[in-house]
Amino acid sequence: MIDVFITFIESIVIGYGAFGVFFAALIEQIIAPIPSPLIPIMAGFFLLPAHGLFWNVLWQNMFIIALPTSLGITLGSLIFYLLTYWGGKPIIEKSKKWIGLRWEDLEKIKQKLNHSQSDEFIFFILFLLPIVPTIAIAVFCGIVRYPVLKYILIAMSGTFVRATIMGLIGWQAGELYYVNVERISAIENYLLIGFGLLILIGIGFLFYKNKKKHV
């Protein structure tokens, strides 16, 4: 099935250039089960000139690949951020009697995040790493109600740098990526499951801590 999506994304990128890159990145975030680095690498392979000065290629890469990719990823992940931002509190409030976790506990986490400059750096690095699923970061930030403007700026900057690097990789060695694309996709899926488990473990820890306070 992944081959079908790759062919579809490839046709969009080749046919519509920068707009196609943006649209493909948006689709990848919302519905498509394809590795996130695929789009900028594919775009670098097809859209950047095979022969040219590095600085000229870098300039083109930033505007026709990195910028639309970061916009697409940020807007796509923002959907999951907003869903958990607005939907997280009602779920927690309705189930607090059974899970022992109050919304106030998550508010405390939010306050700690807001007052630590290192948090911005950590989230930036997570968005920068090509193997870290951005949906997992979006869900976590939404649950703890991380400030939306900070989220957008960090997501944009982190994915911009990531896409710039991936675009250059595609320019130089895009064909090598296609050979291992299914393997990389499987790794991303495992990481997404792992991040989901970490979020559940974190909620479980808060539940245990909250229970202990009331004993």
N, CA, C and O of each residue as an XYZ file, in Angstrom:
860
protein
N       0.820     -1.210      0.000
C       0.000      0.000      0.000
C       0.854      1.260      0.000
O       0.473      2.282     -0.571
N       1.998      1.178      0.638
C       2.851      2.354      0.713
C       3.343      2.771     -0.671
O       3.581      3.952     -0.924
N       3.494      1.775     -1.579
C       3.932      2.095     -2.939
C       2.923      2.980     -3.664
O       3.298      3.851     -4.449
N       1.636      2.748     -3.392
C       0.587      3.552     -4.015
C       0.688      4.996     -3.557
O       0.582      5.919     -4.364
N       0.894      5.193     -2.248
C       1.016      6.545     -1.707
C       2.268      7.235     -2.245
O       2.242      8.426     -2.552
N       3.351      6.490     -2.356
C       4.591      7.083     -2.860
C       4.410      7.567     -4.298
O       4.852      8.658     -4.657
N       3.754      6.736     -5.115
C       3.496      7.130     -6.507
C       2.600      8.365     -6.567
O       2.825      9.270     -7.371
N       1.589      8.392     -5.710
C       0.665      9.527     -5.672
C       1.391     10.808     -5.251
O       1.238     11.854     -5.880
N       2.180     10.712     -4.183
C       2.937     11.872     -3.689
C       3.945     12.342     -4.734
O       4.132     13.541     -4.941
N       4.583     11.389     -5.379
C       5.573     11.723     -6.408
C       4.945     12.531     -7.534
O       5.531     13.505     -8.007
N       3.752     12.127     -7.965
C       3.078     12.839     -9.058
C       2.699     14.260     -8.641
O       2.762     15.183     -9.453
N       2.309     14.437     -7.384
C       1.951     15.768     -6.887
C       3.184     16.672     -6.827
O       3.141     17.824     -7.261
N       4.276     16.139     -6.287
C       5.507     16.926     -6.146
C       6.046     17.340     -7.514
O       6.401     18.500     -7.722
N       6.106     16.391     -8.439
C       6.639     16.685     -9.773
C       5.713     17.644    -10.530
O       6.185     18.548    -11.220
N       4.399     17.446    -10.402
C       3.444     18.228    -11.176
C       3.224     19.645    -10.676
O       2.939     20.540    -11.471
N       3.352     19.867     -9.352
C       2.974     21.183     -8.810
C       4.102     21.895     -8.065
O       3.882     22.978     -7.522
N       5.286     21.325     -8.025
C       6.428     22.016     -7.431
C       6.244     22.316     -5.955
O       5.862     21.442     -5.178
N       6.517     23.562     -5.571
C       6.461     23.963     -4.156
C       5.067     23.757     -3.566
O       4.939     23.300     -2.430
N       4.021     24.090     -4.327
C       2.662     23.887     -3.836
C       2.384     22.397     -3.643
O       1.709     21.998     -2.694
N       2.911     21.585     -4.551
C       2.760     20.142     -4.413
C       3.461     19.612     -3.178
O       2.958     18.708     -2.510
N       4.624     20.175     -2.873
C       5.365     19.784     -1.666
C       4.539     20.110     -0.417
O       4.421     19.289      0.493
N       3.970     21.323     -0.388
C       3.129     21.723      0.744
C       1.929     20.782      0.898
O       1.643     20.304      1.995
N       1.240     20.524     -0.203
C       0.053     19.680     -0.171
C       0.407     18.254      0.255
O      -0.322     17.636      1.032
N       1.530     17.732     -0.256
C       1.970     16.381      0.091
C       2.314     16.275      1.578
O       1.967     15.290      2.229
N       3.002     17.296      2.114
C       3.355     17.296      3.538
C       2.106     17.351      4.410
O       2.046     16.715      5.462
N       1.113     18.114      3.966
C      -0.149     18.209      4.700
C      -0.872     16.867      4.700
O      -1.369     16.427      5.736
N      -0.932     16.217      3.537
C      -1.574     14.911      3.423
C      -0.865     13.886      4.304
O      -1.501     13.100      5.007
N       0.465     13.915      4.250
C       1.249     12.943      5.029
C       0.948     13.033      6.512
O       0.905     12.015      7.202
N       0.739     14.245      7.008
C       0.446     14.427      8.431
C      -0.936     13.910      8.798
O      -1.124     13.362      9.885
N      -1.905     14.078      7.906
C      -3.294     13.782      8.249
C      -3.685     12.334      7.973
O      -4.269     11.675      8.834
N      -3.364     11.830      6.768
C      -3.915     10.521      6.406
C      -2.907      9.507      5.886
O      -3.119      8.305      6.043
N      -1.840      9.947      5.284
C      -1.010      9.002      4.537
C       0.005      8.279      5.411
O       0.754      8.928      6.141
N       0.047      6.935      5.353
C       1.023      6.167      6.139
C       2.368      6.066      5.441
O       2.805      4.973      5.078
N       3.026      7.205      5.252
C       4.335      7.220      4.610
C       5.340      7.909      5.519
O       4.952      8.749      6.332
N       6.630      7.574      5.401
C       7.648      8.207      6.248
C       7.705      9.706      5.992
O       7.700     10.137      4.839
N       7.759     10.498      7.045
C       7.749     11.955      6.902
C       8.956     12.519      6.155
O       8.808     13.537      5.478
N      10.167     11.901      6.241
C      11.290     12.478      5.481
C      11.166     12.253      3.980
O      11.904     12.864      3.207
N      10.248     11.390      3.552
C      10.150     11.037      2.140
C       9.887     12.247      1.253
O      10.486     12.372      0.185
N       8.996     13.140      1.683
C       8.570     14.246      0.819
C       9.713     15.209      0.499
O       9.956     15.466     -0.680
N      10.434     15.760      1.493
C      11.547     16.660      1.127
C      12.667     15.946      0.380
O      13.314     16.543     -0.481
N      12.904     14.667      0.702
C      13.939     13.919     -0.017
C      13.520     13.716     -1.469
O      14.313     13.911     -2.390
N      12.268     13.323     -1.660
C      11.740     13.152     -3.007
C      11.777     14.468     -3.780
O      12.160     14.505     -4.949
N      11.370     15.553     -3.104
C      11.371     16.868     -3.752
C      12.789     17.298     -4.117
O      13.006     17.870     -5.185
N      13.754     17.027     -3.241
C      15.145     17.361     -3.537
C      15.660     16.598     -4.738
O      16.440     17.119     -5.536
N      15.212     15.349     -4.858
C      15.661     14.508     -5.966
C      15.080     14.990     -7.300
O      15.773     14.990     -8.317
N      13.804     15.400     -7.293
C      13.125     15.762     -8.540
C      13.155     17.262     -8.860
O      13.169     17.634    -10.033
N      13.165     18.118     -7.850
C      12.992     19.547     -8.094
C      14.284     20.345     -8.115
O      14.343     21.412     -8.726
N      15.312     19.845     -7.462
C      16.575     20.596     -7.441
C      17.440     20.212     -8.640
O      17.430     19.055     -9.062
N      18.186     21.168     -9.193
C      19.030     20.870    -10.363
C      20.117     19.864    -10.017
O      20.757     19.953     -8.968
N      20.314     18.911    -10.910
C      21.312     17.862    -10.667
C      22.719     18.443    -10.564
O      23.553     17.955     -9.801
N      22.964     19.489    -11.339
C      24.292     20.114    -11.323
C      24.124     21.613    -11.052
O      23.378     22.303    -11.746
N      24.816     22.086    -10.057
C      24.728     23.502     -9.718
C      25.573     23.814     -8.509
O      25.986     22.914     -7.778
N      25.831     25.089     -8.299
C      26.591     25.511     -7.130
C      25.806     25.201     -5.862
O      24.584     25.344     -5.824
N      26.519     24.779     -4.833
C      25.861     24.358     -3.592
C      24.986     25.460     -3.025
O      23.852     25.195     -2.626
N      25.484     26.701     -2.978
C      24.729     27.793     -2.358
C      23.473     28.129     -3.150
O      22.451     28.491     -2.568
N      23.542     28.011     -4.471
C      22.344     28.228     -5.285
C      21.307     27.146     -5.032
O      20.114     27.427     -4.917
N      21.778     25.900     -4.946
C      20.872     24.777     -4.673
C      20.272     24.916     -3.277
O      19.081     24.672     -3.081
N      21.091     25.303     -2.317
C      20.610     25.489     -0.946
C      19.510     26.542     -0.898
O      18.498     26.348     -0.225
N      19.697     27.649     -1.601
C      18.707     28.732     -1.647
C      17.380     28.228     -2.226
O      16.314     28.495     -1.673
N      17.457     27.499     -3.343
C      16.251     26.935     -3.941
C      15.599     25.920     -3.010
O      14.377     25.871     -2.873
N      16.437     25.117     -2.378
C      15.944     24.097     -1.451
C      15.135     24.719     -0.317
O      14.088     24.192      0.059
N      15.605     25.814      0.219
C      14.938     26.458      1.353
C      13.557     26.996      0.973
O      12.626     26.954      1.778
N      13.431     27.503     -0.256
C      12.178     28.150     -0.646
C      11.174     27.219     -1.317
O       9.969     27.350     -1.101
N      11.656     26.286     -2.125
C      10.692     25.428     -2.832
C      10.474     24.082     -2.150
O       9.578     23.328     -2.532
N      11.302     23.775     -1.127
C      11.134     22.495     -0.429
C      10.947     22.689      1.074
O       9.925     22.281      1.624
N      11.920     23.305      1.743
C      11.890     23.402      3.207
C      10.706     24.219      3.719
O      10.003     23.793      4.636
N      10.487     25.399      3.123
C       9.403     26.260      3.601
C       8.023     25.625      3.401
O       7.247     25.566      4.354
N       7.687     25.142      2.184
C       6.376     24.502      2.033
C       6.225     23.215      2.847
O       5.129     22.899      3.308
N       7.320     22.475      3.024
C       7.245     21.263      3.850
C       6.932     21.607      5.296
O       6.063     20.987      5.909
N       7.636     22.595      5.849
C       7.411     22.974      7.251
C       6.009     23.544      7.449
O       5.388     23.315      8.487
N       5.507     24.286      6.457
C       4.140     24.801      6.545
C       3.121     23.662      6.542
O       2.180     23.659      7.337
N       3.315     22.696      5.644
C       2.396     21.568      5.565
C       2.401     20.714      6.818
O       1.344     20.320      7.313
N       3.597     20.425      7.336
C       3.709     19.615      8.553
C       3.096     20.333      9.741
O       2.369     19.728     10.529
N       3.389     21.631      9.874
C       2.872     22.393     11.011
C       1.356     22.475     10.985
O       0.707     22.256     12.008
N       0.783     22.787      9.830
C      -0.675     22.877      9.729
C      -1.331     21.513      9.947
O      -2.369     21.418     10.602
N      -0.725     20.461      9.398
C      -1.282     19.125      9.573
C      -1.240     18.663     11.015
O      -2.222     18.126     11.527
N      -0.109     18.868     11.674
C       0.015     18.451     13.072
C      -0.827     19.323     13.996
O      -1.228     18.888     15.075
N      -1.096     20.571     13.562
C      -1.899     21.485     14.372
C      -3.321     20.943     14.568
O      -3.964     21.234     15.577
N      -3.799     20.168     13.618
C      -5.124     19.555     13.751
C      -5.157     18.639     14.968
O      -6.093     18.694     15.766
N      -4.141     17.799     15.111
C      -4.076     16.882     16.247
C      -3.812     17.642     17.545
O      -4.317     17.271     18.605
N      -3.023     18.696     17.454
C      -2.771     19.535     18.626
C      -4.079     20.130     19.139
O      -4.359     20.076     20.336
N      -4.877     20.695     18.243
C      -6.134     21.339     18.637
C      -7.161     20.327     19.127
O      -7.916     20.610     20.058
N      -7.197     19.152     18.511
C      -8.133     18.109     18.951
C      -7.866     17.707     20.397
O      -8.797     17.564     21.190
N      -6.595     17.525     20.738
C      -6.261     17.139     22.108
C      -6.277     18.339     23.052
O      -6.525     18.188     24.248
N      -6.011     19.537     22.510
C      -6.055     20.758     23.327
C      -7.471     20.985     23.848
O      -7.668     21.240     25.036
N      -8.470     20.890     22.941
C      -9.857     21.144     23.334
C     -10.574     19.888     23.823
O     -11.500     19.979     24.629
N     -10.162     18.740     23.350
C     -10.841     17.510     23.746
C     -10.260     16.834     24.964
O     -10.906     15.980     25.572
N      -9.029     17.212     25.333
C      -8.373     16.545     26.456
C      -9.032     16.819     27.792
O      -9.211     15.904     28.595
N      -9.396     18.075     28.040
C      -9.965     18.440     29.331
C     -11.303     17.749     29.609
O     -11.471     17.196     30.696
N     -12.270     17.755     28.669
C     -13.537     17.063     28.925
C     -13.353     15.582     29.233
O     -14.036     15.025     30.093
N     -12.412     14.943     28.512
C     -12.172     13.512     28.747
C     -11.610     13.289     30.141
O     -12.047     12.386     30.855
N     -10.641     14.111     30.529
C     -10.039     13.973     31.859
C     -11.065     14.254     32.954
O     -11.134     13.527     33.945
N     -11.859     15.307     32.776
C     -12.851     15.677     33.789
C     -13.915     14.585     33.968
O     -14.339     14.304     35.089
N     -14.338     13.981     32.869
C     -15.378     12.949     32.943
C     -14.871     11.642     33.539
O     -15.636     10.881     34.132
N     -13.589     11.391     33.377
C     -13.044     10.107     33.830
C     -12.179     10.212     35.074
O     -11.564      9.225     35.479
N     -12.116     11.403     35.699
C     -11.196     11.580     36.830
C     -11.566     10.710     38.029
O     -10.695     10.337     38.816
N     -12.849     10.385     38.175
C     -13.260      9.535     39.299
C     -12.710      8.124     39.172
O     -12.468      7.444     40.169
N     -12.517      7.697     37.938
C     -12.050      6.327     37.715
C     -10.543      6.241     37.562
O      -9.930      5.270     38.007
N      -9.934      7.251     36.935
C      -8.483      7.188     36.715
C      -7.702      7.916     37.802
O      -6.492      7.731     37.927
N      -8.392      8.747     38.594
C      -7.731      9.454     39.682
C      -6.833     10.584     39.241
O      -6.030     11.086     40.026
N      -6.960     10.989     37.991
C      -6.146     12.074     37.444
C      -7.020     13.293     37.229
O      -8.042     13.223     36.546
N      -6.614     14.414     37.817
C      -7.377     15.654     37.681
C      -6.739     16.565     36.639
O      -5.544     16.474     36.355
N      -7.560     17.441     36.080
C      -7.046     18.401     35.111
C      -6.018     19.329     35.750
O      -5.113     19.827     35.081
N      -6.171     19.557     37.058
C      -5.219     20.417     37.772
C      -3.809     19.831     37.728
O      -2.826     20.572     37.732
N      -3.709     18.490     37.687
C      -2.391     17.855     37.614
C      -1.704     18.186     36.292
O      -0.503     18.456     36.256
N      -2.476     18.160     35.210
C      -1.923     18.523     33.908
C      -1.607     20.013     33.837
O      -0.663     20.417     33.158
N      -2.394     20.829     34.536
C      -2.125     22.267     34.576
C      -0.780     22.548     35.233
O      -0.071     23.475     34.842
N      -0.432     21.743     36.234
C       0.860     21.906     36.897
C       2.007     21.618     35.929
O       3.026     22.309     35.924
N       1.816     20.578     35.110
C       2.827     20.255     34.095
C       2.955     21.415     33.116
O       4.059     21.786     32.716
N       1.814     21.983     32.735
C       1.807     23.104     31.802
C       2.581     24.284     32.370
O       3.361     24.916     31.658
N       2.370     24.588     33.655
C       3.056     25.716     34.277
C       4.572     25.503     34.293
O       5.346     26.437     34.084
N       4.974     24.264     34.544
C       6.406     23.968     34.547
C       6.995     24.133     33.157
O       8.101     24.652     33.001
N       6.255     23.691     32.146
C       6.725     23.832     30.769
C       6.836     25.288     30.366
O       7.783     25.675     29.681
N       5.877     26.096     30.787
C       5.863     27.510     30.396
C       7.001     28.307     31.004
O       7.393     29.349     30.479
N       7.531     27.811     32.118
C       8.561     28.573     32.823
C       9.958     27.994     32.632
O      10.882     28.334     33.371
N      10.108     27.132     31.658
C      11.415     26.527     31.409
C      11.828     26.759     29.963
O      11.168     26.285     29.039
N      12.925     27.491     29.770
C      13.390     27.772     28.416
C      13.939     26.530     27.736
O      14.002     26.461     26.509
N      14.334     25.556     28.531
C      14.869     24.333     27.936
C      13.798     23.544     27.192
O      14.113     22.746     26.309
N      12.520     23.768     27.549
C      11.435     23.047     26.876
C      11.384     23.377     25.392
O      11.181     22.493     24.559
N      11.571     24.668     25.059
C      11.560     25.060     23.652
C      12.662     24.348     22.885
O      12.457     23.924     21.748
N      13.820     24.218     23.497
C      14.950     23.547     22.847
C      14.657     22.062     22.654
O      14.962     21.497     21.604
N      14.064     21.430     23.669
C      13.742     20.000     23.583
C      12.740     19.747     22.465
O      12.933     18.843     21.651
N      11.668     20.539     22.417
C      10.658     20.367     21.368
C      11.252     20.660     19.986
O      10.905     20.002     19.005
N      12.141     21.644     19.917
C      12.788     21.960     18.645
C      13.587     20.758     18.143
O      13.512     20.405     16.966
N      14.349     20.135     19.039
C      15.151     18.965     18.666
C      14.250     17.813     18.233
O      14.566     17.104     17.278
N      13.126     17.623     18.931
C      12.203     16.550     18.564
C      11.630     16.767     17.161
O      11.514     15.823     16.380
N      11.276     18.014     16.848
C      10.784     18.316     15.506
C      11.894     18.205     14.460
O      11.631     17.910     13.295
N      13.115     18.440     14.880
C      14.252     18.382     13.973
C      14.583     16.954     13.561
O      14.967     16.709     12.418
N      14.435     16.004     14.493
C      14.803     14.617     14.219
C      13.821     13.990     13.231
O      12.618     13.987     13.492
N      14.298     13.462     12.112
C      13.400     12.930     11.081
C      12.672     11.655     11.471
O      11.668     11.312     10.845
N      13.147     10.937     12.490
C      12.503      9.685     12.867
C      11.468      9.859     13.983
O      10.790      8.898     14.349
N      11.342     11.066     14.522
C      10.368     11.313     15.587
C       9.034     11.723     14.959
O       8.985     12.733     14.258
N       7.950     10.974     15.186
C       6.638     11.323     14.598
C       6.124     12.652     15.158
O       5.985     12.806     16.372
N       5.846     13.603     14.278
C       5.378     14.914     14.722
C       3.980     14.837     15.345
O       3.623     15.673     16.175
N       3.195     13.841     14.949
C       1.859     13.691     15.529
C       1.957     13.426     17.031
O       1.161     13.953     17.809
N       2.933     12.610     17.437
C       3.105     12.313     18.856
C       3.450     13.577     19.640
O       2.951     13.779     20.747
N       4.303     14.428     19.066
C       4.657     15.688     19.727
C       3.432     16.586     19.818
O       3.192     17.217     20.847
N       2.651     16.640     18.731
C       1.452     17.481     18.703
C       0.440     17.043     19.755
O      -0.143     17.877     20.447
N       0.234     15.739     19.875
C      -0.727     15.212     20.846
C      -0.298     15.547     22.270
O      -1.114     15.973     23.087
N       0.986     15.354     22.562
C       1.479     15.668     23.905
C       1.315     17.148     24.221
O       0.832     17.513     25.293
N       1.724     18.005     23.274
C       1.616     19.451     23.491
C       0.162     19.874     23.651
O      -0.137     20.779     24.430
N      -0.746     19.226     22.918
C      -2.163     19.540     23.049
C      -2.722     19.133     24.391
O      -3.491     19.880     24.997
N      -2.343     17.943     24.871
C      -2.848     17.450     26.148
C      -2.446     18.375     27.293
O      -3.262     18.691     28.159
N      -1.175     18.809     27.296
C      -0.704     19.668     28.390
C      -0.991     21.144     28.109
O      -0.616     22.018     28.892
N      -1.667     21.416     26.970
C      -2.014     22.779     26.566
C      -0.802     23.699     26.500
O      -0.777     24.788     27.073
N       0.186     23.219     25.787
C       1.365     24.039     25.516
C       0.922     25.228     24.669
O       0.113     25.042     23.760
N       1.417     26.447     24.926
C       0.954     27.636     24.201
C       0.989     27.456     22.686
O       2.001     27.036     22.125
N      -0.112     27.776     22.038
C      -0.264     27.491     20.615
C       0.741     28.254     19.746
O       1.272     27.694     18.787
N       1.006     29.516     20.067
C       1.957     30.285     19.265
C       3.374     29.718     19.386
O       4.115     29.654     18.405
N       3.734     29.312     20.597
C       5.045     28.691     20.786
C       5.124     27.388     20.010
O       6.139     27.083     19.384
N       4.034     26.621     20.059
C       4.009     25.354     19.339
C       4.219     25.578     17.846
O       5.029     24.891     17.224
N       3.494     26.534     17.267
C       3.586     26.803     15.834
C       5.001     27.248     15.454
O       5.552     26.771     14.462
N       5.592     28.159     16.238
C       6.927     28.669     15.931
C       7.985     27.570     16.028
O       8.865     27.467     15.174
N       7.889     26.753     17.077
C       8.872     25.684     17.254
C       8.698     24.615     16.188
O       9.681     24.120     15.636
N       7.443     24.252     15.893
C       7.182     23.249     14.854
C       7.694     23.736     13.500
O       8.316     22.975     12.759
N       7.432     25.003     13.181
C       7.871     25.559     11.909
C       9.397     25.570     11.797
O       9.955     25.145     10.785
N      10.061     26.055     12.839
C      11.520     26.177     12.789
C      12.197     24.811     12.768
O      13.137     24.593     12.004
N      11.720     23.893     13.607
C      12.323     22.562     13.660
C      12.150     21.790     12.362
O      13.102     21.194     11.858
N      10.937     21.798     11.818
C      10.687     21.069     10.570
C      11.321     21.765      9.366
O      11.635     21.115      8.369
N      11.509     23.082      9.454
C      12.195     23.801      8.366
C      13.646     23.335      8.257
O      14.133     23.043      7.165
N      14.327     23.268      9.396
C      15.716     22.804      9.385
C      15.775     21.355      8.926
O      16.641     20.979      8.136
N      14.841     20.540      9.431
C      14.800     19.132      9.040
C      14.611     18.993      7.523
O      15.330     18.237      6.870
N      13.645     19.724      6.971
C      13.351     19.628      5.543
C      14.506     20.144      4.692
O      14.753     19.632      3.600
N      15.214     21.159      5.192
C      16.379     21.670      4.467
C      17.438     20.578      4.323
O      18.002     20.379      3.247
N      17.696     19.879      5.424
C      18.691     18.798      5.402
C      18.221     17.646      4.517
O      18.988     17.117      3.713
N      16.938     17.260      4.675
C      16.401     16.153      3.885
C      16.382     16.480      2.392
O      16.632     15.613      1.555
N      16.081     17.741      2.069
C      16.084     18.152      0.668
C      17.461     18.008      0.044
O      17.585     17.561     -1.096
N      18.497     18.384      0.786
C      19.869     18.249      0.291
C      20.270     16.785      0.154
O      21.004     16.415     -0.763
N      19.780     15.957      1.074
C      20.044     14.517      0.969
C      19.400     13.962     -0.302
O      20.006     13.174     -1.028
N      18.155     14.390     -0.560
C      17.479     13.950     -1.776
C      18.189     14.420     -3.031
O      18.248     13.695     -4.024
N      18.727     15.625     -2.992
C      19.479     16.179     -4.111
C      20.703     15.319     -4.433
O      21.055     15.130     -5.597
N      21.347     14.800     -3.377
C      22.566     14.028     -3.556
C      22.336     12.525     -3.716
O      23.000     11.869     -4.518
N      21.391     11.990     -2.946
C      21.264     10.517     -2.910
C      19.829     10.070     -2.721
O      19.565      9.155     -1.941
N      18.896     10.701     -3.421
C      17.487     10.380     -3.244
C      17.141      8.941     -3.558
O      16.273      8.360     -2.907
N      17.811      8.347     -4.558
C      17.478      6.984     -4.965
C      17.760      5.972     -3.857
O      17.065      4.964     -3.735
N      18.779      6.247     -3.056
C      19.116      5.324     -1.968
C      18.001      5.243     -0.941
O      17.806      4.211     -0.300
N      17.272      6.337     -0.792
C      16.192      6.362      0.196
C      15.060      5.432     -0.219
O      14.484      4.744      0.623
N      14.736      5.406     -1.504
C      13.618      4.588     -1.969
C      13.844      3.103     -1.692
O      12.892      2.354     -1.474
N      15.102      2.688     -1.703
C      15.419      1.278     -1.480
C      14.970      0.834     -0.098
O      14.527     -0.302      0.076
N      15.081      1.727      0.893
C      14.786      1.368      2.281
C      13.547      2.063      2.826
O      13.380      2.132      4.044
N      12.671      2.581      1.965
C      11.561      3.393      2.427
C      10.584      2.595      3.298
O      10.075      3.132      4.282
N      10.310      1.337      2.968
C       9.371      0.544      3.765
C       9.958      0.229      5.134
O       9.243      0.206      6.136
N      11.257     -0.012      5.169
C      11.912     -0.288      6.457
C      11.867      0.946      7.355
O      11.605      0.839      8.553
N      12.123      2.113      6.774
C      12.076      3.361      7.538
C      10.656      3.660      7.997
O      10.449      4.165      9.100
N       9.680      3.347      7.150
C       8.278      3.531      7.528
C       7.928      2.681      8.736
O       7.226      3.140      9.638
N       8.413      1.443      8.762
C       8.148      0.554      9.899
C       8.778      1.105     11.173
O       8.177      1.024     12.245
N       9.988      1.668     11.067
C      10.657      2.243     12.233
C       9.839      3.408     12.786
O       9.669      3.531     13.999
N       9.327      4.270     11.887
C       8.513      5.403     12.326
C       7.249      4.927     13.039
O       6.837      5.513     14.040
N       6.634      3.860     12.518
C       5.429      3.328     13.158
C       5.730      2.816     14.556
O       4.957      3.049     15.485
N       6.858      2.115     14.709
C       7.244      1.633     16.036
C       7.501      2.793     16.995
O       7.128      2.735     18.167
N       8.142      3.842     16.488
C       8.403      5.014     17.325
C       7.106      5.704     17.734
O       6.979      6.177     18.864
N       6.142      5.761     16.812
C       4.850      6.369     17.128
C       4.157      5.593     18.243
O       3.588      6.178     19.164
N       4.213      4.262     18.144
C       3.642      3.417     19.204
C       4.385      3.650     20.517
O       3.777      3.728     21.585
N       5.721      3.761     20.418
C       6.525      3.990     21.613
C       6.189      5.301     22.296
O       6.094      5.359     23.522
N       6.008      6.362     21.507
C       5.641      7.657     22.076
C       4.254      7.591     22.707
O       4.010      8.192     23.753
N       3.352      6.859     22.067
C       2.019      6.693     22.642
C       2.078      5.991     23.990
O       1.378      6.367     24.930
N       2.923      4.968     24.073
C       3.090      4.251     25.340
C       3.709      5.151     26.406
O       3.333      5.079     27.575
N       4.655      5.996     26.006
C       5.265      6.913     26.967
C       4.241      7.890     27.538
O       4.269      8.202     28.729
N       3.334      8.374     26.679
C       2.277      9.276     27.148
C       1.369      8.554     28.141
O       0.994      9.113     29.172
N       1.018      7.298     27.818
C       0.179      6.509     28.726
C       0.889      6.238     30.043
O       0.276      6.294     31.109
N       2.188      5.943     29.968
C       2.968      5.715     31.185
C       3.011      6.979     32.029
O       2.897      6.921     33.254
N       3.180      8.141     31.359
C       3.190      9.415     32.084
C       1.878      9.674     32.797
O       1.866     10.115     33.946
N       0.761      9.397     32.113
C      -0.559      9.573     32.733
C      -0.732      8.590     33.882
O      -1.289      8.930     34.925
N      -0.242      7.352     33.677
C      -0.319      6.361     34.744
C       0.479      6.761     35.968
O       0.060      6.526     37.102
N       1.653      7.376     35.728
C       2.485      7.844     36.842
C       1.769      8.936     37.626
O       1.797      8.942     38.857
N       1.119      9.873     36.904
C       0.357     10.921     37.574
C      -0.801     10.334     38.361
O      -1.117     10.798     39.456
N      -1.437      9.305     37.794
C      -2.518      8.618     38.493
C      -2.026      7.994     39.795
O      -2.659      8.134     40.841
N      -0.878      7.297     39.718
C      -0.301      6.664     40.903
C       0.092      7.701     41.947
O      -0.155      7.512     43.138
N       0.704      8.797     41.499
C       1.125      9.855     42.409
C      -0.069     10.511     43.082
O      -0.034     10.825     44.272
N      -1.137     10.716     42.295
C      -2.342     11.342     42.829
C      -3.023     10.430     43.844
O      -3.518     10.893     44.871
N      -3.046      9.133     43.550
C      -3.633      8.151     44.474
C      -2.890      8.117     45.794
O      -3.484      8.012     46.867
N      -1.576      8.208     45.686
C      -0.734      8.129     46.876
C      -0.979      9.317     47.802
O      -0.898      9.194     49.025
N      -1.280     10.470     47.199
C      -1.552     11.668     48.000
C      -2.820     11.523     48.820
O      -2.928     12.064     49.921
N      -3.783     10.782     48.271
C      -5.096     10.678     48.917
C      -5.192      9.467     49.837
O      -6.236      9.220     50.439
N      -4.088      8.702     49.946
C      -4.101      7.551     50.857
C      -3.765      8.007     52.279
O      -3.724      7.188     53.197
